[in-house]
Amino acid sequence: MNSALYECTVMHRRLSPVRHEFVYRVFLFAIDVDELPTIAAQVPLFGYNESAPYAFFDCDHFQMVPGGTARENAEAYLASQGIAEKPARILLLTNTRTFGYVFNPISIWYCYRSDGSPLAAIAEVGNTFGEIKPYLVPVSGKMFASRAIKHFYVSPFSTLDQHFDFRFDKPRETLRIGIDNYAGEERKLISTLSGERVALTTSSLAWFTLKYPAMTLQVITSIHWHAFRLWMKKTPFAMKEASPELQRDLYRPHGRS
């Protein structure tokens, strides 16, 4: 299969107005979206649009086509951004529902042409309110790269008019992702994710279940713990309802947007 797992290290380093850094380990799925039925058939721990210890549901991601598949929604988004060419292959780096719970701070859709060359990527950012927002990340040289204004409430400690700076390599045996926050030309936050490819098999997924129990719950717990630590450091923050005009093009908008 083209699909795989990646065992990763995540690093966040906040530079201002308060310095704060943390590192943690995770694993992620890299799913060829056309292989979803095959994965569900071959890996008993995995389900596609049905309950399982690890379950991928199309509706857990942005829905440009109501009730559409992951591929249909990715193609519709690319078309909305002026890319009419349909990708021959889409590799989605993401968390699935883990024992019924899912949270994805970031999912990345790597889209390729039939000759294997990169077409574009989609960075799908999620927040703790259940909202998601996709950003187009075009090809730049040998990688995917772009800078885009956030207009999305991700953290109470980052303003909504900052910019995301996305940098992705093509996933191979290793994975490298950088997503920084900028206010003008000042870099406020450095975020990296690096990982090693592992075959997606029943045994490897069972091993990761023991090594990283309740993966998605660990991620959301870590986010709230570090938010509490930033609050204790008296880091300036803003509530979600403070800037509704800067929260744009969301999917599943929360009532406080």
CYANA upper distance limits for C-alpha pairs under 8 A (distance plus 0.5 A):
  1 MET  CA     35 GLU  CA      8.03
  2 ASN  CA     31 ILE  CA      8.03
  2 ASN  CA     32 ASP  CA      6.57
  2 ASN  CA     35 GLU  CA      8.46
  3 SER  CA     29 PHE  CA      8.18
  3 SER  CA     30 ALA  CA      5.96
  3 SER  CA     31 ILE  CA      5.08
  3 SER  CA     32 ASP  CA      5.63
  3 SER  CA     35 GLU  CA      7.83
  3 SER  CA     91 LEU  CA      7.99
  3 SER  CA    199 ALA  CA      8.27
  3 SER  CA    200 LEU  CA      7.11
  4 ALA  CA     29 PHE  CA      6.70
  4 ALA  CA     30 ALA  CA      5.64
  4 ALA  CA     31 ILE  CA      7.04
  4 ALA  CA    197 ARG  CA      7.19
  4 ALA  CA    198 VAL  CA      6.50
  4 ALA  CA    199 ALA  CA      5.50
  4 ALA  CA    200 LEU  CA      5.01
  5 LEU  CA     27 PHE  CA      7.38
  5 LEU  CA     28 LEU  CA      6.22
  5 LEU  CA     29 PHE  CA      5.16
  5 LEU  CA     30 ALA  CA      6.16
  5 LEU  CA    197 ARG  CA      6.35
  5 LEU  CA    198 VAL  CA      5.53
  5 LEU  CA    199 ALA  CA      6.58
  5 LEU  CA    200 LEU  CA      6.03
  6 TYR  CA     27 PHE  CA      6.01
  6 TYR  CA     28 LEU  CA      5.79
  6 TYR  CA     29 PHE  CA      6.92
  6 TYR  CA     30 ALA  CA      7.60
  6 TYR  CA    175 LEU  CA      8.15
  6 TYR  CA    195 GLY  CA      6.14
  6 TYR  CA    196 GLU  CA      5.79
  6 TYR  CA    197 ARG  CA      5.08
  6 TYR  CA    198 VAL  CA      6.24
  7 GLU  CA     25 ARG  CA      8.06
  7 GLU  CA     26 VAL  CA      6.61
  7 GLU  CA     27 PHE  CA      4.85
  7 GLU  CA     28 LEU  CA      7.11
  7 GLU  CA    195 GLY  CA      5.71
  7 GLU  CA    196 GLU  CA      5.98
  7 GLU  CA    197 ARG  CA      7.24
  7 GLU  CA    198 VAL  CA      7.74
  8 CYS  CA     25 ARG  CA      6.24
  8 CYS  CA     26 VAL  CA      5.77
  8 CYS  CA     27 PHE  CA      6.07
  8 CYS  CA     28 LEU  CA      7.95
  8 CYS  CA    193 LEU  CA      7.01
  8 CYS  CA    194 SER  CA      5.86
  8 CYS  CA    195 GLY  CA      4.42
  8 CYS  CA    196 GLU  CA      7.09
  9 THR  CA     23 VAL  CA      7.46
  9 THR  CA     24 TYR  CA      6.38
  9 THR  CA     25 ARG  CA      5.15
  9 THR  CA     26 VAL  CA      6.88
  9 THR  CA    193 LEU  CA      6.20
  9 THR  CA    194 SER  CA      6.00
  9 THR  CA    195 GLY  CA      6.75
 10 VAL  CA     23 VAL  CA      6.07
 10 VAL  CA     24 TYR  CA      5.93
 10 VAL  CA     25 ARG  CA      6.65
 10 VAL  CA     26 VAL  CA      7.85
 10 VAL  CA    191 SER  CA      7.95
 10 VAL  CA    192 THR  CA      6.34
 10 VAL  CA    193 LEU  CA      5.09
 10 VAL  CA    194 SER  CA      7.32
 11 MET  CA     21 GLU  CA      7.94
 11 MET  CA     22 PHE  CA      6.43
 11 MET  CA     23 VAL  CA      4.99
 11 MET  CA     24 TYR  CA      7.29
 11 MET  CA    190 ILE  CA      8.37
 11 MET  CA    191 SER  CA      6.11
 11 MET  CA    192 THR  CA      5.77
 11 MET  CA    193 LEU  CA      7.01
 12 HIS  CA     21 GLU  CA      6.02
 12 HIS  CA     22 PHE  CA      6.08
 12 HIS  CA     23 VAL  CA      7.08
 12 HIS  CA    189 LEU  CA      7.67
 12 HIS  CA    190 ILE  CA      6.25
 12 HIS  CA    191 SER  CA      5.05
 12 HIS  CA    192 THR  CA      7.24
 13 ARG  CA     19 ARG  CA      7.82
 13 ARG  CA     20 HIS  CA      6.35
 13 ARG  CA     21 GLU  CA      4.78
 13 ARG  CA     22 PHE  CA      7.22
 13 ARG  CA    189 LEU  CA      6.25
 13 ARG  CA    190 ILE  CA      5.58
 13 ARG  CA    191 SER  CA      6.97
 14 ARG  CA     18 VAL  CA      7.45
 14 ARG  CA     19 ARG  CA      5.72
 14 ARG  CA     20 HIS  CA      5.54
 14 ARG  CA     21 GLU  CA      6.60
 14 ARG  CA    188 LYS  CA      6.63
 14 ARG  CA    189 LEU  CA      4.94
 14 ARG  CA    190 ILE  CA      6.88
 15 LEU  CA     19 ARG  CA      5.38
 15 LEU  CA     20 HIS  CA      7.53
 15 LEU  CA    187 ARG  CA      7.93
 15 LEU  CA    188 LYS  CA      5.72
 15 LEU  CA    189 LEU  CA      6.23
 15 LEU  CA    190 ILE  CA      8.23
 16 SER  CA    188 LYS  CA      6.09
 16 SER  CA    189 LEU  CA      8.12
 17 PRO  CA    188 LYS  CA      8.44
 17 PRO  CA    235 THR  CA      7.51
 17 PRO  CA    236 PRO  CA      8.45
 18 VAL  CA    230 LEU  CA      8.41
 18 VAL  CA    233 LYS  CA      7.96
 18 VAL  CA    235 THR  CA      6.67
 20 HIS  CA    230 LEU  CA      7.99
 26 VAL  CA    212 TYR  CA      7.60
 26 VAL  CA    215 MET  CA      7.67
 27 PHE  CA    208 PHE  CA      7.99
 27 PHE  CA    212 TYR  CA      8.21
 27 PHE  CA    215 MET  CA      8.29
 28 LEU  CA     93 LEU  CA      7.10
 28 LEU  CA     94 THR  CA      6.21
 28 LEU  CA     95 ASN  CA      6.08
 29 PHE  CA     92 LEU  CA      8.16
 29 PHE  CA     93 LEU  CA      6.10
 29 PHE  CA     94 THR  CA      5.92
 29 PHE  CA     95 ASN  CA      6.53
 29 PHE  CA     96 THR  CA      7.98
 30 ALA  CA     91 LEU  CA      6.64
 30 ALA  CA     92 LEU  CA      5.86
 30 ALA  CA     93 LEU  CA      4.83
 30 ALA  CA     94 THR  CA      7.04
 31 ILE  CA     35 GLU  CA      7.77
 31 ILE  CA     36 LEU  CA      7.76
 31 ILE  CA     91 LEU  CA      5.82
 31 ILE  CA     92 LEU  CA      5.50
 31 ILE  CA     93 LEU  CA      6.89
 31 ILE  CA     94 THR  CA      8.37
 32 ASP  CA     36 LEU  CA      7.50
 32 ASP  CA     89 ARG  CA      7.58
 32 ASP  CA     90 ILE  CA      6.20
 32 ASP  CA     91 LEU  CA      4.92
 32 ASP  CA     92 LEU  CA      6.82
 33 VAL  CA     70 ALA  CA      7.13
 33 VAL  CA     71 ARG  CA      6.97
 33 VAL  CA     89 ARG  CA      8.38
 33 VAL  CA     90 ILE  CA      6.51
 33 VAL  CA     91 LEU  CA      6.82
 33 VAL  CA     92 LEU  CA      7.33
 34 ASP  CA     71 ARG  CA      8.14
 34 ASP  CA     89 ARG  CA      8.23
 34 ASP  CA     90 ILE  CA      8.22
 35 GLU  CA     39 ILE  CA      6.62
 36 LEU  CA     40 ALA  CA      6.80
 36 LEU  CA     48 TYR  CA      6.86
 37 PRO  CA     41 ALA  CA      6.72
 37 PRO  CA     48 TYR  CA      7.00
 38 THR  CA     42 GLN  CA      6.60
 39 ILE  CA     43 VAL  CA      6.14
 39 ILE  CA     46 PHE  CA      7.38
 39 ILE  CA     47 GLY  CA      8.36
 40 ALA  CA     44 PRO  CA      7.16
 40 ALA  CA     45 LEU  CA      8.40
 40 ALA  CA     46 PHE  CA      5.68
 40 ALA  CA     47 GLY  CA      5.41
 40 ALA  CA     48 TYR  CA      6.38
 42 GLN  CA    202 THR  CA      8.49
 43 VAL  CA    201 THR  CA      6.81
 43 VAL  CA    202 THR  CA      5.67
 44 PRO  CA    202 THR  CA      7.29
 45 LEU  CA     52 ALA  CA      6.59
 45 LEU  CA     53 PRO  CA      6.03
 45 LEU  CA     54 TYR  CA      6.52
 45 LEU  CA    202 THR  CA      7.32
 45 LEU  CA    205 LEU  CA      8.11
 45 LEU  CA    206 ALA  CA      8.33
 46 PHE  CA     52 ALA  CA      6.22
 46 PHE  CA     53 PRO  CA      6.94
 46 PHE  CA     54 TYR  CA      5.31
 46 PHE  CA     55 ALA  CA      6.07
 46 PHE  CA     56 PHE  CA      8.25
 47 GLY  CA     51 SER  CA      6.56
 47 GLY  CA     52 ALA  CA      5.59
 47 GLY  CA     53 PRO  CA      8.19
 47 GLY  CA     54 TYR  CA      6.75
 47 GLY  CA     55 ALA  CA      4.95
 47 GLY  CA     56 PHE  CA      6.72
 48 TYR  CA     55 ALA  CA      6.23
 48 TYR  CA     56 PHE  CA      5.50
 48 TYR  CA     57 PHE  CA      6.61
 49 ASN  CA     55 ALA  CA      7.25
 49 ASN  CA     56 PHE  CA      6.40
 49 ASN  CA     57 PHE  CA      5.03
 49 ASN  CA     58 ASP  CA      7.38
 50 GLU  CA     55 ALA  CA      7.04
 50 GLU  CA     56 PHE  CA      8.27
 50 GLU  CA     57 PHE  CA      7.90
 51 SER  CA     55 ALA  CA      6.42
 51 SER  CA    100 GLY  CA      7.88
 52 ALA  CA     99 PHE  CA      7.42
 52 ALA  CA    100 GLY  CA      8.28
 53 PRO  CA     97 ARG  CA      8.09
 53 PRO  CA     98 THR  CA      6.18
 53 PRO  CA     99 PHE  CA      5.12
 53 PRO  CA    100 GLY  CA      7.70
 54 TYR  CA     96 THR  CA      6.34
 54 TYR  CA     97 ARG  CA      5.99
 54 TYR  CA     98 THR  CA      5.36
 54 TYR  CA     99 PHE  CA      6.83
 54 TYR  CA    100 GLY  CA      8.30
 55 ALA  CA     96 THR  CA      6.01
 55 ALA  CA     97 ARG  CA      5.48
 55 ALA  CA     98 THR  CA      7.25
 55 ALA  CA     99 PHE  CA      8.45
 55 ALA  CA    100 GLY  CA      8.09
 56 PHE  CA     60 ASP  CA      8.27
 56 PHE  CA     96 THR  CA      5.58
 56 PHE  CA     97 ARG  CA      6.76
 57 PHE  CA     61 HIS  CA      8.41
 57 PHE  CA     96 THR  CA      8.20
 57 PHE  CA     97 ARG  CA      8.31
 58 ASP  CA     67 GLY  CA      8.45
 58 ASP  CA     68 GLY  CA      7.76
 58 ASP  CA     69 THR  CA      6.08
 58 ASP  CA     70 ALA  CA      5.91
 59 CYS  CA     63 GLN  CA      7.15
 59 CYS  CA     67 GLY  CA      7.66
 61 HIS  CA     70 ALA  CA      8.11
 61 HIS  CA    132 ILE  CA      8.04
 62 PHE  CA     73 ASN  CA      7.65
 62 PHE  CA    124 GLU  CA      8.36
 62 PHE  CA    132 ILE  CA      7.15
 62 PHE  CA    133 LYS  CA      7.84
 62 PHE  CA    134 PRO  CA      7.94
 62 PHE  CA    251 TYR  CA      6.58
 63 GLN  CA     67 GLY  CA      7.80
 63 GLN  CA     68 GLY  CA      7.43
 63 GLN  CA     73 ASN  CA      6.38
 63 GLN  CA    251 TYR  CA      7.87
 64 MET  CA     68 GLY  CA      8.25
 64 MET  CA     73 ASN  CA      5.83
 64 MET  CA     76 ALA  CA      6.91
 64 MET  CA     77 TYR  CA      7.23
 65 VAL  CA     69 THR  CA      8.49
 65 VAL  CA     72 GLU  CA      7.34
 65 VAL  CA     73 ASN  CA      6.10
 65 VAL  CA     76 ALA  CA      7.70
 68 GLY  CA     72 GLU  CA      6.23
 68 GLY  CA     73 ASN  CA      6.66
 69 THR  CA     73 ASN  CA      6.74
 70 ALA  CA     74 ALA  CA      6.68
 71 ARG  CA     75 GLU  CA      6.59
 71 ARG  CA     90 ILE  CA      7.85
 72 GLU  CA     76 ALA  CA      6.62
 73 ASN  CA     77 TYR  CA      6.64
 74 ALA  CA     78 LEU  CA      6.74
 74 ALA  CA    109 TRP  CA      8.35
 75 GLU  CA     79 ALA  CA      6.68
 75 GLU  CA     86 LYS  CA      6.62
 75 GLU  CA     87 PRO  CA      7.86
 76 ALA  CA     80 SER  CA      6.70
 77 TYR  CA     81 GLN  CA      6.94
 78 LEU  CA     82 GLY  CA      7.03
 78 LEU  CA     83 ILE  CA      5.61
 78 LEU  CA     84 ALA  CA      7.42
 78 LEU  CA    136 LEU  CA      8.27
 79 ALA  CA     83 ILE  CA      5.27
 79 ALA  CA     84 ALA  CA      5.40
 79 ALA  CA     85 GLU  CA      8.24
 81 GLN  CA    136 LEU  CA      7.94
 86 LYS  CA    113 ARG  CA      8.34
 87 PRO  CA    111 CYS  CA      6.11
 87 PRO  CA    112 TYR  CA      5.82
 87 PRO  CA    113 ARG  CA      5.74
 87 PRO  CA    114 SER  CA      7.84
 87 PRO  CA    119 LEU  CA      7.44
 88 ALA  CA    111 CYS  CA      8.08
 88 ALA  CA    112 TYR  CA      6.40
 88 ALA  CA    113 ARG  CA      5.54
 88 ALA  CA    114 SER  CA      5.45
 89 ARG  CA    111 CYS  CA      6.44
 89 ARG  CA    112 TYR  CA      5.72
 89 ARG  CA    113 ARG  CA      7.22
 89 ARG  CA    114 SER  CA      7.72
 90 ILE  CA    109 TRP  CA      6.97
 90 ILE  CA    110 TYR  CA      6.09
 90 ILE  CA    111 CYS  CA      5.09
 90 ILE  CA    112 TYR  CA      6.86
 91 LEU  CA    109 TRP  CA      6.28
 91 LEU  CA    110 TYR  CA      5.56
 91 LEU  CA    111 CYS  CA      7.07
 92 LEU  CA    107 SER  CA      7.48
 92 LEU  CA    108 ILE  CA      6.18
 92 LEU  CA    109 TRP  CA      4.98
 92 LEU  CA    110 TYR  CA      6.73
 93 LEU  CA    107 SER  CA      5.98
 93 LEU  CA    108 ILE  CA      5.60
 93 LEU  CA    109 TRP  CA      6.93
 93 LEU  CA    110 TYR  CA      8.47
 94 THR  CA    104 ASN  CA      7.30
 94 THR  CA    106 ILE  CA      7.68
 94 THR  CA    107 SER  CA      5.22
 94 THR  CA    108 ILE  CA      7.32
 95 ASN  CA    102 VAL  CA      7.42
 95 ASN  CA    103 PHE  CA      7.62
 95 ASN  CA    104 ASN  CA      6.57
 95 ASN  CA    107 SER  CA      8.11
 95 ASN  CA    216 THR  CA      7.64
 96 THR  CA    102 VAL  CA      6.55
 97 ARG  CA    101 TYR  CA      5.37
 97 ARG  CA    102 VAL  CA      4.77
 97 ARG  CA    103 PHE  CA      8.21
 97 ARG  CA    216 THR  CA      8.02
 98 THR  CA    102 VAL  CA      6.61
 98 THR  CA    214 ALA  CA      6.77
 98 THR  CA    215 MET  CA      7.25
 98 THR  CA    216 THR  CA      6.78
 99 PHE  CA    214 ALA  CA      7.69
101 TYR  CA    216 THR  CA      7.21
101 TYR  CA    217 LEU  CA      7.65
102 VAL  CA    216 THR  CA      6.16
102 VAL  CA    217 LEU  CA      8.17
103 PHE  CA    126 GLY  CA      8.13
103 PHE  CA    128 THR  CA      8.34
103 PHE  CA    216 THR  CA      6.18
103 PHE  CA    217 LEU  CA      8.18
103 PHE  CA    219 VAL  CA      8.05
103 PHE  CA    220 ILE  CA      7.40
104 ASN  CA    125 VAL  CA      7.89
104 ASN  CA    126 GLY  CA      6.26
104 ASN  CA    127 ASN  CA      8.35
104 ASN  CA    216 THR  CA      8.20
105 PRO  CA    125 VAL  CA      6.16
105 PRO  CA    126 GLY  CA      5.20
105 PRO  CA    127 ASN  CA      6.71
106 ILE  CA    123 ALA  CA      7.34
106 ILE  CA    124 GLU  CA      6.14
106 ILE  CA    125 VAL  CA      5.10
106 ILE  CA    126 GLY  CA      6.56
107 SER  CA    123 ALA  CA      6.57
107 SER  CA    124 GLU  CA      5.53
107 SER  CA    125 VAL  CA      7.01
108 ILE  CA    121 ALA  CA      7.35
108 ILE  CA    122 ILE  CA      6.18
108 ILE  CA    123 ALA  CA      5.24
108 ILE  CA    124 GLU  CA      6.53
109 TRP  CA    121 ALA  CA      5.86
109 TRP  CA    122 ILE  CA      5.41
109 TRP  CA    123 ALA  CA      7.03
109 TRP  CA    124 GLU  CA      8.26
110 TYR  CA    118 PRO  CA      8.09
110 TYR  CA    120 ALA  CA      7.08
110 TYR  CA    121 ALA  CA      5.13
110 TYR  CA    122 ILE  CA      7.26
110 TYR  CA    170 LYS  CA      8.17
111 CYS  CA    118 PRO  CA      6.61
111 CYS  CA    119 LEU  CA      5.96
111 CYS  CA    120 ALA  CA      5.91
111 CYS  CA    121 ALA  CA      6.18
112 TYR  CA    116 GLY  CA      6.17
112 TYR  CA    117 SER  CA      6.09
112 TYR  CA    118 PRO  CA      4.90
112 TYR  CA    119 LEU  CA      5.42
112 TYR  CA    120 ALA  CA      7.65
113 ARG  CA    117 SER  CA      5.92
113 ARG  CA    118 PRO  CA      6.68
113 ARG  CA    119 LEU  CA      6.41
118 PRO  CA    139 VAL  CA      7.36
119 LEU  CA    138 PRO  CA      7.93
119 LEU  CA    139 VAL  CA      7.27
120 ALA  CA    136 LEU  CA      7.86
120 ALA  CA    137 VAL  CA      6.59
120 ALA  CA    138 PRO  CA      5.18
120 ALA  CA    139 VAL  CA      6.12
120 ALA  CA    144 PHE  CA      7.47
121 ALA  CA    136 LEU  CA      6.69
121 ALA  CA    137 VAL  CA      5.44
121 ALA  CA    138 PRO  CA      6.60
121 ALA  CA    139 VAL  CA      8.13
121 ALA  CA    144 PHE  CA      7.14
122 ILE  CA    134 PRO  CA      6.73
122 ILE  CA    135 TYR  CA      6.10
122 ILE  CA    136 LEU  CA      5.30
122 ILE  CA    137 VAL  CA      6.13
123 ALA  CA    134 PRO  CA      5.98
123 ALA  CA    135 TYR  CA      5.59
123 ALA  CA    136 LEU  CA      6.95
123 ALA  CA    137 VAL  CA      7.25
124 GLU  CA    132 ILE  CA      7.08
124 GLU  CA    133 LYS  CA      6.06
124 GLU  CA    134 PRO  CA      4.66
124 GLU  CA    135 TYR  CA      6.82
125 VAL  CA    132 ILE  CA      6.03
125 VAL  CA    133 LYS  CA      5.83
125 VAL  CA    134 PRO  CA      6.70
125 VAL  CA    135 TYR  CA      8.43
126 GLY  CA    130 GLY  CA      7.20
126 GLY  CA    131 GLU  CA      6.23
126 GLY  CA    132 ILE  CA      4.85
126 GLY  CA    133 LYS  CA      7.07
126 GLY  CA    154 VAL  CA      7.78
127 ASN  CA    131 GLU  CA      6.15
127 ASN  CA    132 ILE  CA      7.08
127 ASN  CA    153 TYR  CA      7.58
127 ASN  CA    154 VAL  CA      5.66
127 ASN  CA    155 SER  CA      8.25
128 THR  CA    154 VAL  CA      8.12
128 THR  CA    220 ILE  CA      8.27
129 PHE  CA    254 HIS  CA      6.87
130 GLY  CA    252 ARG  CA      7.39
130 GLY  CA    253 PRO  CA      8.27
130 GLY  CA    254 HIS  CA      7.73
131 GLU  CA    250 LEU  CA      7.03
131 GLU  CA    251 TYR  CA      6.31
131 GLU  CA    252 ARG  CA      5.63
131 GLU  CA    253 PRO  CA      5.98
131 GLU  CA    254 HIS  CA      7.06
132 ILE  CA    250 LEU  CA      6.46
132 ILE  CA    251 TYR  CA      5.74
132 ILE  CA    252 ARG  CA      7.25
132 ILE  CA    253 PRO  CA      8.48
133 LYS  CA    152 PHE  CA      7.95
133 LYS  CA    249 ASP  CA      7.30
133 LYS  CA    250 LEU  CA      5.64
133 LYS  CA    251 TYR  CA      6.58
135 TYR  CA    148 ALA  CA      8.03
137 VAL  CA    144 PHE  CA      6.42
137 VAL  CA    145 ALA  CA      6.15
137 VAL  CA    146 SER  CA      5.96
137 VAL  CA    166 PHE  CA      7.64
138 PRO  CA    144 PHE  CA      6.03
138 PRO  CA    145 ALA  CA      6.57
138 PRO  CA    146 SER  CA      7.14
139 VAL  CA    143 MET  CA      6.30
139 VAL  CA    144 PHE  CA      4.85
139 VAL  CA    145 ALA  CA      6.73
140 SER  CA    144 PHE  CA      5.94
140 SER  CA    145 ALA  CA      6.14
140 SER  CA    146 SER  CA      8.43
142 LYS  CA    169 ASP  CA      8.06
143 MET  CA    167 ARG  CA      7.61
143 MET  CA    168 PHE  CA      6.38
143 MET  CA    169 ASP  CA      5.46
143 MET  CA    170 LYS  CA      7.17
144 PHE  CA    166 PHE  CA      8.11
144 PHE  CA    167 ARG  CA      6.27
144 PHE  CA    168 PHE  CA      5.55
144 PHE  CA    169 ASP  CA      6.89
144 PHE  CA    170 LYS  CA      8.34
145 ALA  CA    165 ASP  CA      8.04
145 ALA  CA    166 PHE  CA      5.76
145 ALA  CA    167 ARG  CA      5.02
145 ALA  CA    168 PHE  CA      6.91
146 SER  CA    165 ASP  CA      6.51
146 SER  CA    166 PHE  CA      5.86
146 SER  CA    167 ARG  CA      7.47
147 ARG  CA    163 HIS  CA      6.85
147 ARG  CA    164 PHE  CA      6.02
147 ARG  CA    165 ASP  CA      4.88
147 ARG  CA    166 PHE  CA      6.63
148 ALA  CA    163 HIS  CA      5.79
148 ALA  CA    164 PHE  CA      5.83
148 ALA  CA    165 ASP  CA      7.18
149 ILE  CA    160 LEU  CA      8.47
149 ILE  CA    161 ASP  CA      6.69
149 ILE  CA    162 GLN  CA      6.41
149 ILE  CA    163 HIS  CA      4.66
149 ILE  CA    164 PHE  CA      6.69
150 LYS  CA    160 LEU  CA      6.24
150 LYS  CA    161 ASP  CA      6.54
150 LYS  CA    162 GLN  CA      6.41
150 LYS  CA    163 HIS  CA      5.80
150 LYS  CA    164 PHE  CA      6.61
151 HIS  CA    160 LEU  CA      5.56
151 HIS  CA    161 ASP  CA      6.49
151 HIS  CA    162 GLN  CA      8.42
151 HIS  CA    246 LEU  CA      5.46
151 HIS  CA    247 GLN  CA      5.38
151 HIS  CA    248 ARG  CA      6.21
152 PHE  CA    160 LEU  CA      6.27
152 PHE  CA    246 LEU  CA      7.38
152 PHE  CA    247 GLN  CA      5.36
152 PHE  CA    248 ARG  CA      7.10
152 PHE  CA    250 LEU  CA      8.18
153 TYR  CA    159 THR  CA      8.39
153 TYR  CA    160 LEU  CA      6.60
153 TYR  CA    240 LYS  CA      7.05
153 TYR  CA    247 GLN  CA      7.10
154 VAL  CA    158 SER  CA      8.06
155 SER  CA    159 THR  CA      8.44
156 PRO  CA    237 PHE  CA      5.43
156 PRO  CA    238 ALA  CA      5.55
156 PRO  CA    239 MET  CA      6.58
156 PRO  CA    240 LYS  CA      7.63
157 PHE  CA    235 THR  CA      7.41
157 PHE  CA    236 PRO  CA      6.75
157 PHE  CA    237 PHE  CA      5.08
157 PHE  CA    238 ALA  CA      7.23
158 SER  CA    162 GLN  CA      7.93
158 SER  CA    237 PHE  CA      7.79
159 THR  CA    238 ALA  CA      8.20
160 LEU  CA    246 LEU  CA      6.76
160 LEU  CA    247 GLN  CA      8.00
161 ASP  CA    183 ALA  CA      8.11
161 ASP  CA    246 LEU  CA      7.73
162 GLN  CA    181 ASN  CA      7.00
162 GLN  CA    182 TYR  CA      6.05
162 GLN  CA    183 ALA  CA      5.34
162 GLN  CA    184 GLY  CA      7.79
163 HIS  CA    181 ASN  CA      6.08
163 HIS  CA    182 TYR  CA      5.58
163 HIS  CA    183 ALA  CA      6.98
163 HIS  CA    184 GLY  CA      8.29
164 PHE  CA    179 ILE  CA      6.93
164 PHE  CA    180 ASP  CA      6.26
164 PHE  CA    181 ASN  CA      5.43
164 PHE  CA    182 TYR  CA      7.06
165 ASP  CA    178 GLY  CA      8.26
165 ASP  CA    179 ILE  CA      5.91
165 ASP  CA    180 ASP  CA      5.53
165 ASP  CA    181 ASN  CA      6.71
165 ASP  CA    182 TYR  CA      7.75
166 PHE  CA    177 ILE  CA      8.33
166 PHE  CA    178 GLY  CA      6.51
166 PHE  CA    179 ILE  CA      5.24
166 PHE  CA    180 ASP  CA      7.36
167 ARG  CA    177 ILE  CA      6.44
167 ARG  CA    178 GLY  CA      5.55
167 ARG  CA    179 ILE  CA      6.88
168 PHE  CA    176 ARG  CA      6.74
168 PHE  CA    177 ILE  CA      5.22
168 PHE  CA    178 GLY  CA      6.93
169 ASP  CA    175 LEU  CA      7.50
169 ASP  CA    176 ARG  CA      6.31
169 ASP  CA    177 ILE  CA      7.19
170 LYS  CA    175 LEU  CA      7.90
171 PRO  CA    175 LEU  CA      5.54
171 PRO  CA    176 ARG  CA      7.94
172 ARG  CA    197 ARG  CA      7.74
173 GLU  CA    196 GLU  CA      6.47
173 GLU  CA    197 ARG  CA      5.49
174 THR  CA    194 SER  CA      7.79
174 THR  CA    195 GLY  CA      6.08
174 THR  CA    196 GLU  CA      5.12
174 THR  CA    197 ARG  CA      6.39
175 LEU  CA    193 LEU  CA      8.09
175 LEU  CA    194 SER  CA      5.68
175 LEU  CA    195 GLY  CA      5.36
175 LEU  CA    196 GLU  CA      6.77
175 LEU  CA    197 ARG  CA      8.02
176 ARG  CA    192 THR  CA      7.99
176 ARG  CA    193 LEU  CA      6.41
176 ARG  CA    194 SER  CA      5.08
176 ARG  CA    195 GLY  CA      7.30
177 ILE  CA    192 THR  CA      6.10
177 ILE  CA    193 LEU  CA      5.56
177 ILE  CA    194 SER  CA      6.84
178 GLY  CA    190 ILE  CA      8.14
178 GLY  CA    191 SER  CA      6.27
178 GLY  CA    192 THR  CA      5.01
178 GLY  CA    193 LEU  CA      7.02
179 ILE  CA    190 ILE  CA      7.18
179 ILE  CA    191 SER  CA      5.68
179 ILE  CA    192 THR  CA      6.85
180 ASP  CA    187 ARG  CA      7.59
180 ASP  CA    188 LYS  CA      8.01
180 ASP  CA    189 LEU  CA      5.93
180 ASP  CA    190 ILE  CA      5.11
180 ASP  CA    191 SER  CA      6.05
181 ASN  CA    187 ARG  CA      6.43
181 ASN  CA    188 LYS  CA      5.97
181 ASN  CA    189 LEU  CA      5.46
181 ASN  CA    190 ILE  CA      7.22
182 TYR  CA    186 GLU  CA      5.95
182 TYR  CA    187 ARG  CA      4.93
182 TYR  CA    188 LYS  CA      5.98
182 TYR  CA    189 LEU  CA      7.70
183 ALA  CA    187 ARG  CA      6.97
183 ALA  CA    188 LYS  CA      7.25
198 VAL  CA    204 SER  CA      8.03
199 ALA  CA    204 SER  CA      7.60
200 LEU  CA    204 SER  CA      6.91
200 LEU  CA    205 LEU  CA      7.26
201 THR  CA    205 LEU  CA      6.63
202 THR  CA    206 ALA  CA      6.54
203 SER  CA    207 TRP  CA      6.63
204 SER  CA    208 PHE  CA      6.74
205 LEU  CA    209 THR  CA      6.64
206 ALA  CA    210 LEU  CA      7.06
207 TRP  CA    211 LYS  CA      6.68
208 PHE  CA    212 TYR  CA      6.04
208 PHE  CA    213 PRO  CA      8.07
209 THR  CA    213 PRO  CA      5.61
209 THR  CA    214 ALA  CA      7.99
209 THR  CA    215 MET  CA      8.45
214 ALA  CA    218 GLN  CA      6.73
215 MET  CA    219 VAL  CA      6.96
216 THR  CA    220 ILE  CA      6.98
217 LEU  CA    221 THR  CA      6.60
218 GLN  CA    222 SER  CA      6.58
219 VAL  CA    223 ILE  CA      6.85
220 ILE  CA    224 HIS  CA      6.95
221 THR  CA    225 TRP  CA      6.64
222 SER  CA    226 HIS  CA      6.71
223 ILE  CA    227 ALA  CA      6.64
224 HIS  CA    228 PHE  CA      6.66
225 TRP  CA    229 ARG  CA      6.91
226 HIS  CA    230 LEU  CA      6.67
227 ALA  CA    231 TRP  CA      6.69
228 PHE  CA    232 MET  CA      6.70
229 ARG  CA    233 LYS  CA      6.84
230 LEU  CA    234 LYS  CA      7.07
230 LEU  CA    235 THR  CA      6.13
231 TRP  CA    235 THR  CA      6.04
231 TRP  CA    236 PRO  CA      8.36
238 ALA  CA    242 ALA  CA      7.20
240 LYS  CA    244 PRO  CA      7.99
240 LYS  CA    256 ARG  CA      7.00
240 LYS  CA    257 SER  CA      7.12
241 GLU  CA    256 ARG  CA      5.91
241 GLU  CA    257 SER  CA      6.46
243 SER  CA    247 GLN  CA      7.63
244 PRO  CA    256 ARG  CA      8.47
244 PRO  CA    257 SER  CA      5.83
247 GLN  CA    257 SER  CA      7.07
253 PRO  CA    257 SER  CA      6.96
